[in-house]
Amino acid sequence: MKKRILILLLALAPALAFGQAGKVKQANRDTQTWRYEIEPVTVGLQGTVVIRVWSFSRNPVIAGEQAKKNAVHGVMFKGIPTLERMPGKKPLVTPEEEVNSGQFLGQFFADGGDYMRYVSLTNSAGGEEVLKVGKEYKVGVVVAVSYNELRSYLESKAVIRSLDSGF
Protein backbone atom coordinates (compact mmCIF):
# COMPACT_ATOMS: atom_id res chain seq x y z
CA MET A 1 0.00 0.00 0.00
CA LYS A 2 2.81 2.42 0.88
CA LYS A 3 4.48 1.71 -2.46
CA ARG A 4 1.29 2.60 -4.35
CA ILE A 5 0.99 5.89 -2.49
CA LEU A 6 4.66 6.69 -3.15
CA ILE A 7 4.29 5.87 -6.86
CA LEU A 8 1.16 8.02 -7.06
CA LEU A 9 2.91 10.95 -5.40
CA LEU A 10 5.91 10.63 -7.72
CA ALA A 11 3.58 10.56 -10.71
CA LEU A 12 1.72 13.66 -9.54
CA ALA A 13 4.80 15.69 -8.54
CA PRO A 14 5.46 17.14 -12.04
CA ALA A 15 1.79 18.08 -12.41
CA LEU A 16 1.79 19.83 -9.03
CA ALA A 17 5.02 21.66 -9.84
CA PHE A 18 3.65 22.70 -13.24
CA GLY A 19 0.48 24.02 -11.60
CA GLN A 20 2.53 26.26 -9.31
CA ALA A 21 4.70 27.41 -12.23
CA GLY A 22 1.52 28.28 -14.13
CA LYS A 23 0.33 30.44 -11.23
CA VAL A 24 3.65 32.29 -11.14
CA LYS A 25 3.48 32.89 -14.90
CA GLN A 26 -0.08 34.21 -14.53
CA ALA A 27 1.06 36.50 -11.71
CA ASN A 28 3.85 37.83 -13.91
CA ARG A 29 1.34 38.51 -16.70
CA ASP A 30 -0.89 40.30 -14.20
CA THR A 31 2.07 42.34 -13.01
CA GLN A 32 3.16 43.26 -16.54
CA THR A 33 -0.03 45.29 -16.90
CA TRP A 34 1.15 47.19 -13.78
CA ARG A 35 -2.33 47.42 -12.24
CA TYR A 36 -1.84 48.62 -8.71
CA GLU A 37 -2.52 51.55 -6.42
CA ILE A 38 -0.10 53.24 -4.03
CA GLU A 39 -0.81 55.20 -0.89
CA PRO A 40 1.71 56.62 1.57
CA VAL A 41 1.62 55.20 5.09
CA THR A 42 4.26 56.94 7.17
CA VAL A 43 7.73 58.37 7.07
CA GLY A 44 10.37 55.65 7.28
CA LEU A 45 14.03 55.88 8.12
CA GLN A 46 15.96 58.51 6.22
CA GLY A 47 15.96 57.58 2.54
CA THR A 48 13.11 55.07 2.93
CA VAL A 49 9.45 55.41 2.01
CA VAL A 50 6.75 53.27 3.63
CA ILE A 51 3.77 52.72 1.35
CA ARG A 52 0.74 50.49 1.02
CA VAL A 53 0.51 48.83 -2.38
CA TRP A 54 -2.82 47.48 -3.59
CA SER A 55 -2.27 44.69 -6.14
CA PHE A 56 -4.96 42.94 -8.17
CA SER A 57 -5.15 39.25 -9.07
CA ARG A 58 -7.52 36.30 -9.15
CA ASN A 59 -5.36 34.66 -6.48
CA PRO A 60 -4.85 36.68 -3.27
CA VAL A 61 -1.61 34.91 -2.34
CA ILE A 62 -0.03 35.75 -5.68
CA ALA A 63 -1.21 39.37 -5.49
CA GLY A 64 0.52 39.67 -2.13
CA GLU A 65 3.74 38.25 -3.53
CA GLN A 66 3.69 40.66 -6.49
CA ALA A 67 3.28 43.66 -4.18
CA LYS A 68 7.04 44.12 -3.80
CA LYS A 69 7.50 44.36 -7.55
CA ASN A 70 4.58 46.78 -7.80
CA ALA A 71 5.96 48.94 -4.97
CA VAL A 72 9.34 49.42 -6.65
CA HIS A 73 7.65 50.06 -10.01
CA GLY A 74 5.39 52.64 -8.39
CA VAL A 75 8.27 54.51 -6.80
CA MET A 76 10.14 54.49 -10.10
CA PHE A 77 7.32 55.45 -12.50
CA LYS A 78 4.34 56.86 -10.57
CA GLY A 79 5.89 58.56 -7.55
CA ILE A 80 4.43 58.78 -4.06
CA PRO A 81 1.28 60.86 -3.48
CA THR A 82 1.24 63.52 -0.78
CA LEU A 83 -0.23 62.63 2.61
CA GLU A 84 -1.32 65.22 5.19
CA ARG A 85 2.09 66.00 6.70
CA MET A 86 4.16 63.87 4.34
CA PRO A 87 5.35 65.48 1.15
CA GLY A 88 4.99 63.32 -1.93
CA LYS A 89 7.87 62.22 -4.14
CA LYS A 90 8.14 62.56 -7.88
CA PRO A 91 8.76 59.46 -10.00
CA LEU A 92 12.44 58.57 -10.33
CA VAL A 93 12.21 57.67 -14.02
CA THR A 94 10.81 59.99 -16.67
CA PRO A 95 8.85 58.56 -19.63
CA GLU A 96 11.81 59.23 -21.99
CA GLU A 97 14.19 57.37 -19.68
CA GLU A 98 11.72 54.49 -19.46
CA VAL A 99 11.65 54.08 -23.24
CA ASN A 100 15.45 54.06 -23.43
CA SER A 101 15.89 51.43 -20.71
CA GLY A 102 13.48 48.69 -21.81
CA GLN A 103 15.92 45.76 -21.72
CA PHE A 104 17.38 46.85 -18.38
CA LEU A 105 13.91 47.06 -16.82
CA GLY A 106 13.01 43.58 -18.05
CA GLN A 107 16.00 42.14 -16.22
CA PHE A 108 15.53 44.39 -13.20
CA PHE A 109 11.92 43.25 -12.65
CA ALA A 110 12.51 39.57 -13.46
CA ASP A 111 11.61 37.06 -10.73
CA GLY A 112 14.28 37.42 -8.06
CA GLY A 113 15.71 40.43 -9.93
CA ASP A 114 17.60 43.39 -8.53
CA TYR A 115 14.38 45.13 -7.47
CA MET A 116 14.31 42.79 -4.45
CA ARG A 117 17.32 44.60 -2.93
CA TYR A 118 15.32 47.80 -2.48
CA VAL A 119 12.06 46.59 -0.94
CA SER A 120 11.00 44.77 2.22
CA LEU A 121 7.65 43.77 3.70
CA THR A 122 6.69 45.52 6.90
CA ASN A 123 3.48 43.65 7.62
CA SER A 124 4.41 40.05 7.01
CA ALA A 125 2.75 37.11 8.76
CA GLY A 126 -0.64 37.66 7.18
CA GLY A 127 -0.99 41.35 7.93
CA GLU A 128 -2.15 42.24 4.43
CA GLU A 129 -5.65 43.44 3.68
CA VAL A 130 -7.68 41.37 1.21
CA LEU A 131 -10.78 42.69 -0.53
CA LYS A 132 -12.91 40.83 -3.07
CA VAL A 133 -13.59 43.04 -6.11
CA GLY A 134 -15.69 41.25 -8.72
CA LYS A 135 -13.79 38.13 -9.79
CA GLU A 136 -10.49 39.47 -8.48
CA TYR A 137 -8.87 40.16 -5.17
CA LYS A 138 -7.42 43.51 -4.18
CA VAL A 139 -4.59 42.88 -1.73
CA GLY A 140 -3.00 45.70 0.28
CA VAL A 141 0.50 45.15 1.59
CA VAL A 142 2.64 47.65 3.51
CA VAL A 143 6.22 47.74 2.23
CA ALA A 144 9.32 49.86 2.75
CA VAL A 145 11.26 50.96 -0.33
CA SER A 146 14.85 52.21 -0.05
CA TYR A 147 14.28 55.32 -2.16
CA ASN A 148 17.78 56.81 -1.98
CA GLU A 149 19.54 53.50 -2.63
CA LEU A 150 17.25 52.80 -5.58
CA ARG A 151 18.00 56.25 -7.01
CA SER A 152 21.76 55.66 -6.67
CA TYR A 153 21.49 52.28 -8.36
CA LEU A 154 19.50 53.67 -11.29
CA GLU A 155 22.03 56.49 -11.67
CA SER A 156 24.94 54.02 -11.67
CA LYS A 157 23.24 51.98 -14.42
CA ALA A 158 22.62 55.18 -16.45
CA VAL A 159 18.87 54.63 -16.38
CA ILE A 160 18.32 58.10 -14.91
CA ARG A 161 20.44 61.22 -14.83
CA SER A 162 22.17 62.01 -11.56
CA LEU A 163 21.09 65.08 -9.63
CA ASP A 164 24.46 66.72 -10.12
CA SER A 165 24.55 66.22 -13.91
CA GLY A 166 23.12 69.69 -14.59
CA PHE A 167 20.11 70.74 -16.57
Backbone as a printed PyTorch tensor [residue, N CA C, xyz], in Angstrom:
tensor([[[  0.8100,  -1.1840,   0.0000],
         [  0.0000,   0.0000,   0.0000],
         [  0.8670,   1.2670,   0.0000]],

        [[  1.9280,   1.2620,   0.8120],
         [  2.8100,   2.4220,   0.8800],
         [  3.4940,   2.6620,  -0.4580]],

        [[  3.8320,   1.5650,  -1.1600],
         [  4.4800,   1.7090,  -2.4580],
         [  3.5430,   2.3710,  -3.4600]],

        [[  2.2690,   2.0150,  -3.4180],
         [  1.2910,   2.6020,  -4.3480],
         [  1.1450,   4.1050,  -4.0940]],

        [[  1.1080,   4.4730,  -2.8280],
         [  0.9910,   5.8940,  -2.4930],
         [  2.2380,   6.6360,  -2.9490]],

        [[  3.4000,   6.0680,  -2.7330],
         [  4.6580,   6.6940,  -3.1540],
         [  4.7070,   6.8420,  -4.6670]],

        [[  4.2980,   5.8080,  -5.3950],
         [  4.2880,   5.8650,  -6.8600],
         [  3.2980,   6.9280,  -7.3380]],

        [[  2.1510,   7.0170,  -6.6990],
         [  1.1560,   8.0200,  -7.0560],
         [  1.6890,   9.4310,  -6.8200]],

        [[  2.3400,   9.6330,  -5.6940],
         [  2.9090,  10.9510,  -5.4030],
         [  4.0100,  11.3190,  -6.3940]],

        [[  4.8570,  10.3680,  -6.7370],
         [  5.9080,  10.6340,  -7.7170],
         [  5.3180,  10.9440,  -9.0910]],

        [[  4.2220,  10.2960,  -9.4270],
         [  3.5760,  10.5560, -10.7110],
         [  2.9200,  11.9390, -10.7360]],

        [[  2.3950,  12.3730,  -9.5970],
         [  1.7190,  13.6610,  -9.5370],
         [  2.6590,  14.8380,  -9.3010]],

        [[  3.8700,  14.6140,  -8.8670],
         [  4.8000,  15.6940,  -8.5420],
         [  5.0210,  16.6570,  -9.7040]],

        [[  5.2890,  16.1760, -10.9370],
         [  5.4630,  17.1390, -12.0370],
         [  4.2030,  17.9650, -12.2940]],

        [[  3.0370,  17.3490, -12.1830],
         [  1.7940,  18.0840, -12.4090],
         [  1.6040,  19.1590, -11.3470]],

        [[  1.9150,  18.8460, -10.0930],
         [  1.7930,  19.8280,  -9.0260],
         [  2.7880,  20.9600,  -9.2150]],

        [[  4.0060,  20.6390,  -9.6000],
         [  5.0190,  21.6630,  -9.8440],
         [  4.6240,  22.5390, -11.0230]],

        [[  4.0820,  21.9320, -12.0830],
         [  3.6500,  22.7020, -13.2420],
         [  2.5060,  23.6320, -12.8760]],

        [[  1.6020,  23.1790, -12.0370],
         [  0.4840,  24.0150, -11.6000],
         [  0.9710,  25.2550, -10.8740]],

        [[  1.9690,  25.1220, -10.0280],
         [  2.5350,  26.2620,  -9.3130],
         [  3.2620,  27.1820, -10.2880]],

        [[  3.9930,  26.5990, -11.2380],
         [  4.6970,  27.4100, -12.2290],
         [  3.6970,  28.1890, -13.0650]],

        [[  2.5600,  27.5870, -13.3740],
         [  1.5180,  28.2780, -14.1270],
         [  0.9630,  29.4680, -13.3690]],

        [[  0.8260,  29.3330, -12.0490],
         [  0.3330,  30.4380, -11.2290],
         [  1.3280,  31.5880, -11.2100]],

        [[  2.6190,  31.2550, -11.1370],
         [  3.6490,  32.2930, -11.1410],
         [  3.6550,  33.0110, -12.4830]],

        [[  3.5160,  32.2620, -13.5840],
         [  3.4750,  32.8950, -14.9040],
         [  2.2670,  33.8130, -15.0120]],

        [[  1.1140,  33.3750, -14.5010],
         [ -0.0800,  34.2150, -14.5290],
         [  0.1360,  35.4680, -13.6920]],

        [[  0.7810,  35.3340, -12.5590],
         [  1.0590,  36.4960, -11.7140],
         [  1.9750,  37.4750, -12.4360]],

        [[  2.9620,  36.9520, -13.1530],
         [  3.8510,  37.8280, -13.9060],
         [  3.0980,  38.5370, -15.0220]],

        [[  2.1620,  37.8420, -15.6660],
         [  1.3450,  38.5070, -16.6960],
         [  0.4750,  39.5890, -16.0670]],

        [[ -0.0940,  39.2920, -14.9010],
         [ -0.8910,  40.2990, -14.1950],
         [ -0.0340,  41.5070, -13.8370]],

        [[  1.1860,  41.2590, -13.4120],
         [  2.0680,  42.3370, -13.0060],
         [  2.5250,  43.1600, -14.2040]],

        [[  2.7160,  42.5230, -15.3580],
         [  3.1640,  43.2560, -16.5380],
         [  2.1920,  44.3510, -16.9490]],

        [[  0.9230,  44.2250, -16.5950],
         [ -0.0300,  45.2930, -16.8970],
         [  0.1160,  46.4320, -15.8950]],

        [[  0.8540,  46.2100, -14.8150],
         [  1.1460,  47.1950, -13.7840],
         [ -0.1460,  47.8300, -13.2650]],

        [[ -1.0820,  46.9680, -12.8740],
         [ -2.3300,  47.4230, -12.2440],
         [ -2.1470,  47.3810, -10.7350]],

        [[ -1.9890,  48.5210, -10.1550],
         [ -1.8400,  48.6170,  -8.7100],
         [ -2.1370,  50.0460,  -8.2870]],

        [[ -2.3110,  50.2240,  -7.0000],
         [ -2.5210,  51.5490,  -6.4200],
         [ -1.5210,  51.7180,  -5.2850]],

        [[ -1.0720,  52.9510,  -5.0950],
         [ -0.1030,  53.2440,  -4.0320],
         [ -0.6760,  54.3290,  -3.1360]],

        [[ -0.4700,  54.1470,  -1.8370],
         [ -0.8140,  55.2030,  -0.8870],
         [  0.2800,  55.2780,   0.1650]],

        [[  0.6850,  56.4850,   0.5400],
         [  1.7130,  56.6230,   1.5720],
         [  1.1610,  56.2050,   2.9300]],

        [[  2.0390,  55.6520,   3.7620],
         [  1.6180,  55.2030,   5.0910],
         [  2.2370,  56.0810,   6.1590]],

        [[  3.5550,  56.1630,   6.1490],
         [  4.2580,  56.9390,   7.1660],
         [  5.6590,  57.2510,   6.6600]],

        [[  6.3490,  58.0630,   7.3890],
         [  7.7330,  58.3730,   7.0690],
         [  8.5890,  57.2630,   7.6460]],

        [[  9.4710,  56.7070,   6.8170],
         [ 10.3730,  55.6550,   7.2770],
         [ 11.6970,  56.2480,   7.7170]],

        [[ 12.6840,  55.4050,   7.8300],
         [ 14.0310,  55.8810,   8.1180],
         [ 14.4700,  56.8090,   6.9970]],

        [[ 15.4970,  57.5750,   7.2300],
         [ 15.9580,  58.5130,   6.2180],
         [ 16.2910,  57.7680,   4.9270]],

        [[ 15.7100,  58.2070,   3.8310],
         [ 15.9560,  57.5800,   2.5420],
         [ 15.0290,  56.4170,   2.2380]],

        [[ 14.0540,  56.1730,   3.1130],
         [ 13.1150,  55.0660,   2.9290],
         [ 11.6910,  55.5960,   2.9140]],

        [[ 10.8650,  55.0610,   2.0320],
         [  9.4480,  55.4100,   2.0100],
         [  8.6500,  54.1660,   2.3930]],

        [[  7.6330,  54.3600,   3.2170],
         [  6.7540,  53.2660,   3.6270],
         [  5.4010,  53.5180,   2.9730]],

        [[  4.9890,  52.5600,   2.1330],
         [  3.7730,  52.7210,   1.3530],
         [  2.9180,  51.4650,   1.4280]],

        [[  1.6350,  51.6360,   1.1680],
         [  0.7370,  50.4920,   1.0220],
         [  0.4840,  50.3360,  -0.4710]],

        [[  0.7150,  49.1340,  -0.9630],
         [  0.5090,  48.8300,  -2.3770],
         [ -0.6950,  47.9110,  -2.4770]],

        [[ -1.6410,  48.3010,  -3.3290],
         [ -2.8200,  47.4800,  -3.5860],
         [ -2.6190,  46.8000,  -4.9320]],

        [[ -2.4650,  45.4810,  -4.9190],
         [ -2.2680,  44.6930,  -6.1380],
         [ -3.5450,  43.9220,  -6.4470]],

        [[ -3.7530,  43.6390,  -7.7260],
         [ -4.9590,  42.9410,  -8.1720],
         [ -4.5930,  41.6080,  -8.8020]],

        [[ -5.3490,  40.5630,  -8.4690],
         [ -5.1450,  39.2480,  -9.0680],
         [ -6.3320,  38.3600,  -8.7170]],

        [[ -6.4700,  37.2770,  -9.4660],
         [ -7.5230,  36.3050,  -9.1500],
         [ -7.1220,  35.4320,  -7.9630]],

        [[ -5.8530,  35.4410,  -7.6010],
         [ -5.3570,  34.6560,  -6.4800],
         [ -4.7710,  35.6210,  -5.4440]],

        [[ -5.3320,  35.7050,  -4.2440],
         [ -4.8500,  36.6820,  -3.2690],
         [ -3.4210,  36.4470,  -2.8010]],

        [[ -2.9810,  35.2020,  -2.7660],
         [ -1.6070,  34.9110,  -2.3440],
         [ -0.6220,  35.4690,  -3.3620]],

        [[ -0.9190,  35.2690,  -4.6270],
         [ -0.0270,  35.7490,  -5.6830],
         [ -0.0160,  37.2730,  -5.7210]],

        [[ -1.1570,  37.9000,  -5.5090],
         [ -1.2100,  39.3670,  -5.4870],
         [ -0.3250,  39.9070,  -4.3700]],

        [[ -0.3360,  39.2560,  -3.2280],
         [  0.5220,  39.6740,  -2.1260],
         [  1.9890,  39.5350,  -2.4500]],

        [[  2.3420,  38.4670,  -3.1620],
         [  3.7420,  38.2520,  -3.5300],
         [  4.2110,  39.2820,  -4.5490]],

        [[  3.3250,  39.7070,  -5.4440],
         [  3.6900,  40.6580,  -6.4870],
         [  3.7420,  42.0950,  -5.9620]],

        [[  3.3200,  42.3170,  -4.7360],
         [  3.2770,  43.6640,  -4.1810],
         [  4.6530,  44.3170,  -4.1270]],

        [[  5.6890,  43.5430,  -3.8480],
         [  7.0410,  44.1160,  -3.8020],
         [  7.4320,  44.6870,  -5.1620]],

        [[  7.1700,  43.9170,  -6.1950],
         [  7.4980,  44.3630,  -7.5460],
         [  6.6990,  45.6230,  -7.8850]],

        [[  5.4250,  45.6210,  -7.5350],
         [  4.5790,  46.7790,  -7.8020],
         [  5.0340,  48.0070,  -7.0210]],

        [[  5.5050,  47.8180,  -5.7910],
         [  5.9630,  48.9420,  -4.9710],
         [  7.1700,  49.6210,  -5.6040]],

        [[  8.1440,  48.8420,  -6.0270],
         [  9.3400,  49.4240,  -6.6510],
         [  8.9580,  50.0990,  -7.9650]],

        [[  8.1010,  49.4540,  -8.7470],
         [  7.6540,  50.0570, -10.0080],
         [  6.9400,  51.3810,  -9.7440]],

        [[  6.1090,  51.4150,  -8.7260],
         [  5.3880,  52.6410,  -8.3930],
         [  6.3070,  53.7780,  -8.0020]],

        [[  7.3170,  53.4850,  -7.1990],
         [  8.2730,  54.5110,  -6.8000],
         [  9.0340,  55.0180,  -8.0230]],

        [[  9.3650,  54.1020,  -8.9210],
         [ 10.1380,  54.4910, -10.1000],
         [  9.3130,  55.2830, -11.1110]],

        [[  8.0660,  54.8940, -11.3690],
         [  7.3190,  55.4490, -12.4970],
         [  6.0930,  56.2820, -12.1420]],

        [[  5.5340,  56.1000, -10.9480],
         [  4.3440,  56.8640, -10.5650],
         [  4.6420,  57.9160,  -9.5120]],

        [[  5.6150,  57.6590,  -8.6550],
         [  5.8940,  58.5550,  -7.5550],
         [  5.0140,  58.2260,  -6.3640]],

        [[  5.1810,  58.9910,  -5.2920],
         [  4.4310,  58.7760,  -4.0610],
         [  3.5110,  59.9700,  -3.8560]],

        [[  2.2020,  59.7360,  -3.7080],
         [  1.2850,  60.8580,  -3.4840],
         [  1.5370,  61.5250,  -2.1360]],

        [[  1.0860,  62.7550,  -2.0160],
         [  1.2450,  63.5190,  -0.7830],
         [  0.2150,  63.0700,   0.2460]],

        [[  0.6580,  62.9200,   1.4830],
         [ -0.2280,  62.6330,   2.6090],
         [ -0.2240,  63.8810,   3.4820]],

        [[ -1.1440,  64.0120,   4.3850],
         [ -1.3220,  65.2190,   5.1890],
         [ -0.0180,  65.9430,   5.5180]],

        [[  0.8430,  65.3340,   6.3050],
         [  2.0880,  65.9980,   6.7020],
         [  3.3040,  65.4060,   6.0040]],

        [[  3.0600,  64.5020,   5.0780],
         [  4.1610,  63.8660,   4.3440],
         [  4.1890,  64.4010,   2.9230]],

        [[  5.2740,  65.0300,   2.5400],
         [  5.3520,  65.4790,   1.1450],
         [  5.4790,  64.2740,   0.2210]],

        [[  4.8860,  64.3910,  -0.9500],
         [  4.9920,  63.3150,  -1.9270],
         [  6.3730,  63.3050,  -2.5740]],

        [[  6.6060,  62.3170,  -3.4070],
         [  7.8730,  62.2160,  -4.1430],
         [  7.5460,  62.0300,  -5.6170]],

        [[  8.3150,  62.7040,  -6.4440],
         [  8.1360,  62.5640,  -7.8830],
         [  8.6700,  61.2070,  -8.3250]],

        [[  8.2090,  60.7130,  -9.4740],
         [  8.7610,  59.4580, -10.0030],
         [ 10.2550,  59.6030, -10.2860]],

        [[ 11.0000,  58.5430, -10.0660],
         [ 12.4390,  58.5720, -10.3350],
         [ 12.7500,  58.5640, -11.8300]],

        [[ 11.9310,  57.8660, -12.6050],
         [ 12.2120,  57.6680, -14.0240],
         [ 11.1970,  58.4520, -14.8450]],

        [[ 11.6980,  59.2520, -15.7720],
         [ 10.8140,  59.9910, -16.6750],
         [ 10.3720,  59.0640, -17.8080]],

        [[  9.2950,  59.4100, -18.5180],
         [  8.8530,  58.5600, -19.6310],
         [  9.9340,  58.3540, -20.7070]],

        [[ 10.7380,  59.3850, -20.9920],
         [ 11.8070,  59.2290, -21.9850],
         [ 12.8570,  58.2240, -21.5120]],

        [[ 13.2040,  58.3060, -20.2330],
         [ 14.1860,  57.3740, -19.6830],
         [ 13.6370,  55.9530, -19.6770]],

        [[ 12.3360,  55.8170, -19.4650],
         [ 11.7180,  54.4910, -19.4620],
         [ 11.8230,  53.8470, -20.8410]],

        [[ 11.5730,  54.6140, -21.8840],
         [ 11.6480,  54.0830, -23.2440],
         [ 13.0640,  53.6260, -23.5690]],

        [[ 14.0520,  54.3700, -23.1180],
         [ 15.4530,  54.0640, -23.4310],
         [ 16.0180,  52.9030, -22.6270]],

        [[ 15.3320,  52.4610, -21.5940],
         [ 15.8850,  51.4340, -20.7130],
         [ 15.0350,  50.1680, -20.6750]],

        [[ 14.3920,  49.8250, -21.7710],
         [ 13.4800,  48.6880, -21.8080],
         [ 14.1190,  47.3650, -21.4280]],

        [[ 15.2770,  47.0450, -22.0050],
         [ 15.9230,  45.7600, -21.7170],
         [ 16.3910,  45.7040, -20.2590]],

        [[ 16.9460,  46.8000, -19.7680],
         [ 17.3830,  46.8470, -18.3790],
         [ 16.2140,  46.5870, -17.4330]],

        [[ 15.0690,  47.2130, -17.6990],
         [ 13.9120,  47.0620, -16.8200],
         [ 13.3740,  45.6430, -16.8360]],

        [[ 13.4460,  44.9730, -17.9850],
         [ 13.0100,  43.5810, -18.0510],
         [ 13.8300,  42.6990, -17.1280]],

        [[ 15.1300,  42.9110, -17.0970],
         [ 16.0050,  42.1370, -16.2150],
         [ 15.8350,  42.5640, -14.7610]],

        [[ 15.6630,  43.8580, -14.5470],
         [ 15.5310,  44.3930, -13.2000],
         [ 14.2940,  43.8360, -12.4980]],

        [[ 13.1690,  43.7260, -13.2340],
         [ 11.9150,  43.2540, -12.6540],
         [ 11.6770,  41.7620, -12.8650]],

        [[ 12.6610,  41.0230, -13.3200],
         [ 12.5050,  39.5700, -13.4600],
         [ 12.3290,  38.9510, -12.0730]],

        [[ 11.7700,  37.7370, -12.0190],
         [ 11.6060,  37.0630, -10.7340],
         [ 12.9540,  36.9470, -10.0390]],

        [[ 13.0290,  37.4430,  -8.8090],
         [ 14.2770,  37.4190,  -8.0570],
         [ 15.2780,  38.4400,  -8.5610]],

        [[ 14.8330,  39.4210,  -9.3460],
         [ 15.7090,  40.4280,  -9.9310],
         [ 16.2330,  41.4160,  -8.8990]],

        [[ 16.9620,  42.4020,  -9.4070],
         [ 17.6000,  43.3860,  -8.5290],
         [ 16.6030,  44.2360,  -7.7430]],

        [[ 15.3690,  44.3230,  -8.2000],
         [ 14.3850,  45.1280,  -7.4740],
         [ 14.2270,  44.6530,  -6.0360]],

        [[ 14.4820,  43.3560,  -5.7840],
         [ 14.3090,  42.7880,  -4.4470],
         [ 15.2460,  43.4150,  -3.4120]],

        [[ 16.3620,  43.9940,  -3.8640],
         [ 17.3180,  44.5990,  -2.9290],
         [ 16.7950,  45.8950,  -2.3170]],

        [[ 15.7600,  46.4720,  -2.8930],
         [ 15.3180,  47.7980,  -2.4810],
         [ 13.9460,  47.8150,  -1.8200]],

        [[ 13.3970,  46.6530,  -1.5250],
         [ 12.0600,  46.5950,  -0.9360],
         [ 12.0170,  45.5150,   0.1380]],

        [[ 11.2150,  45.7820,   1.1750],
         [ 11.0000,  44.7720,   2.2160],
         [  9.5750,  44.9070,   2.7390]],

        [[  8.9970,  43.7710,   3.1210],
         [  7.6530,  43.7710,   3.7040],
         [  7.7220,  44.2980,   5.1260]],

        [[  6.7390,  45.0650,   5.5120],
         [  6.6870,  45.5250,   6.8980],
         [  5.5220,  44.9130,   7.6500]],

        [[  4.5970,  44.2950,   6.9250],
         [  3.4760,  43.6450,   7.6150],
         [  3.3740,  42.1950,   7.1770]],

        [[  4.4390,  41.4690,   7.3650],
         [  4.4120,  40.0550,   7.0100],
         [  3.5770,  39.2790,   8.0230]],

        [[  3.5200,  38.0020,   7.8840],
         [  2.7510,  37.1070,   8.7620],
         [  1.2530,  37.3670,   8.6590]],

        [[  0.7890,  37.5520,   7.4090],
         [ -0.6440,  37.6560,   7.1840],
         [ -1.2490,  38.9990,   7.5190]],

        [[ -0.4640,  40.0440,   7.5860],
         [ -0.9860,  41.3510,   7.9290],
         [ -1.5670,  42.1140,   6.7610]],

        [[ -1.6130,  41.5080,   5.5770],
         [ -2.1470,  42.2420,   4.4350],
         [ -3.6630,  42.2990,   4.4830]],

        [[ -4.1980,  43.2750,   3.7720],
         [ -5.6450,  43.4380,   3.6760],
         [ -6.1040,  42.8250,   2.3620]],

        [[ -7.1720,  42.0450,   2.4070],
         [ -7.6760,  41.3740,   1.2120],
         [ -9.1350,  41.7650,   1.0170]],

        [[ -9.4230,  42.3140,  -0.1770],
         [-10.7850,  42.6870,  -0.5290],
         [-11.1780,  41.9440,  -1.7940]],

        [[-12.3930,  41.4920,  -1.8700],
         [-12.9080,  40.8270,  -3.0690],
         [-13.5570,  41.8970,  -3.9320]],

        [[-13.0640,  42.0530,  -5.1800],
         [-13.5940,  43.0440,  -6.1140],
         [-13.9730,  42.3080,  -7.3870]],

        [[-15.2530,  42.0190,  -7.5550],
         [-15.6890,  41.2470,  -8.7170],
         [-15.1040,  39.8450,  -8.6570]],

        [[-14.4180,  39.4610,  -9.7300],
         [-13.7900,  38.1330,  -9.7880],
         [-12.3490,  38.1640,  -9.3140]],

        [[-11.8760,  39.3230,  -8.8970],
         [-10.4860,  39.4660,  -8.4810],
         [-10.3980,  39.8040,  -6.9960]],

        [[ -9.1720,  39.7310,  -6.5180],
         [ -8.8690,  40.1630,  -5.1680],
         [ -8.0000,  41.4060,  -5.2490]],

        [[ -8.2420,  42.3140,  -4.3320],
         [ -7.4160,  43.5110,  -4.1830],
         [ -6.6980,  43.3430,  -2.8560]],

        [[ -5.3740,  43.1980,  -2.9230],
         [ -4.5870,  42.8840,  -1.7310],
         [ -3.6900,  44.0700,  -1.4070]],

        [[ -3.8150,  44.5880,  -0.1860],
         [ -2.9980,  45.7040,   0.2770],
         [ -1.8890,  45.2110,   1.1830]],

        [[ -0.6630,  45.5690,   0.8290],
         [  0.5020,  45.1510,   1.5920],
         [  1.3460,  46.3920,   1.8910]],

        [[  1.7900,  46.5320,   3.1320],
         [  2.6400,  47.6530,   3.5090],
         [  4.0940,  47.2300,   3.3150]],

        [[  4.8220,  48.0330,   2.5320],
         [  6.2210,  47.7360,   2.2330],
         [  7.0700,  48.9850,   2.4430]],

        [[  8.3500,  48.7690,   2.6510],
         [  9.3220,  49.8590,   2.7460],
         [ 10.2290,  49.7730,   1.5270]],

        [[ 10.4010,  50.8970,   0.8500],
         [ 11.2600,  50.9600,  -0.3290],
         [ 12.4270,  51.8820,  -0.0160]],

        [[ 13.6430,  51.4090,  -0.2550],
         [ 14.8530,  52.2100,  -0.0490],
         [ 14.9980,  53.1810,  -1.2160]],

        [[ 14.3740,  54.3310,  -1.0850],
         [ 14.2780,  55.3150,  -2.1550],
         [ 15.6530,  55.8210,  -2.5920]],

        [[ 16.4750,  56.2480,  -1.6380],
         [ 17.7840,  56.8110,  -1.9790],
         [ 18.7130,  55.7720,  -2.5950]],

        [[ 18.6990,  54.5540,  -2.0680],
         [ 19.5390,  53.5020,  -2.6320],
         [ 19.0850,  53.1310,  -4.0400]],

        [[ 17.7840,  53.0940,  -4.2580],
         [ 17.2450,  52.8020,  -5.5850],
         [ 17.6580,  53.8900,  -6.5650]],

        [[ 17.5760,  55.1360,  -6.1510],
         [ 17.9970,  56.2460,  -7.0120],
         [ 19.4800,  56.1060,  -7.3790]],

        [[ 20.3240,  55.8200,  -6.4070],
         [ 21.7570,  55.6640,  -6.6660],
         [ 22.0200,  54.5250,  -7.6340]],

        [[ 21.3170,  53.4270,  -7.4720],
         [ 21.4940,  52.2780,  -8.3550],
         [ 21.0980,  52.6360,  -9.7860]],

        [[ 19.9600,  53.2930,  -9.9540],
         [ 19.5050,  53.6740, -11.2940],
         [ 20.4580,  54.6790, -11.9430]],

        [[ 21.0320,  55.5560, -11.1450],
         [ 22.0300,  56.4850, -11.6700],
         [ 23.2860,  55.7420, -12.1160]],

        [[ 23.7210,  54.7710, -11.3200],
         [ 24.9380,  54.0230, -11.6670],
         [ 24.7560,  53.1820, -12.9240]],

        [[ 23.5350,  52.7670, -13.2170],
         [ 23.2440,  51.9820, -14.4210],
         [ 22.8580,  52.8740, -15.6020]],

        [[ 22.9300,  54.1760, -15.4200],
         [ 22.6220,  55.1760, -16.4550],
         [ 21.1750,  55.0830, -16.9280]],

        [[ 20.2810,  54.6580, -16.0570],
         [ 18.8680,  54.6330, -16.3830],
         [ 18.2960,  56.0410, -16.1970]],

        [[ 18.7300,  56.7240, -15.1480],
         [ 18.3150,  58.1010, -14.9060],
         [ 19.5460,  58.9800, -14.7810]],

        [[ 19.3500,  60.2700, -14.9760],
         [ 20.4450,  61.2180, -14.8260],
         [ 20.6420,  61.5010, -13.3440]],

        [[ 21.8850,  61.7020, -12.9570],
         [ 22.1660,  62.0080, -11.5620],
         [ 21.7410,  63.4470, -11.2760]],

        [[ 21.5160,  63.7420, -10.0220],
         [ 21.0860,  65.0830,  -9.6280],
         [ 22.1390,  66.1390,  -9.9110]],

        [[ 23.3930,  65.7470,  -9.8920],
         [ 24.4550,  66.7240, -10.1230],
         [ 24.9070,  66.7940, -11.5760]],

        [[ 24.1460,  66.2230, -12.5020],
         [ 24.5520,  66.2200, -13.9060],
         [ 24.1950,  67.5220, -14.6260]],

        [[ 23.4740,  68.4040, -13.9720],
         [ 23.1210,  69.6860, -14.5890],
         [ 21.7950,  69.5960, -15.3070]],

        [[ 21.4210,  70.6790, -15.9150],
         [ 20.1150,  70.7380, -16.5730],
         [ 20.2390,  70.7200, -18.0480]]])
